[in-house]
């Protein structure tokens, strides 16, 4: 569908249950990679391991949780 799309081109913006869906997908699908993450009204716990995902290059940009 998008043959030139790289995993480093994908940004995620989520609200409420959408934040849970991404956090869960990152735990369940090891091939999933995201550049930037923007959460609003997040249900994801504050102790979620973003640092590990960033070290593993699964999240390559920034994370905002407002």
C-alpha positions, 0 to 999 in steps of 0.5 A: 500500500505504501511501498516507500514507508519506513518504520521511522516515518510512523508517528502516533497520536492517541487519546484515552483507549487509543493510548492503551492500544498502542502501549499494548501493541508495543508489548505484543508485537516486537516488530512494531516501531514508532517514531514519535508518540503523543498521548492525550488523556492517557490510560497508560501507567506512568511507570510504562517502560518507554526507556526500554522501548527507546533503547531497543529502537522501537520508539525512535523519537519523542514521547509526550504524555499530556 
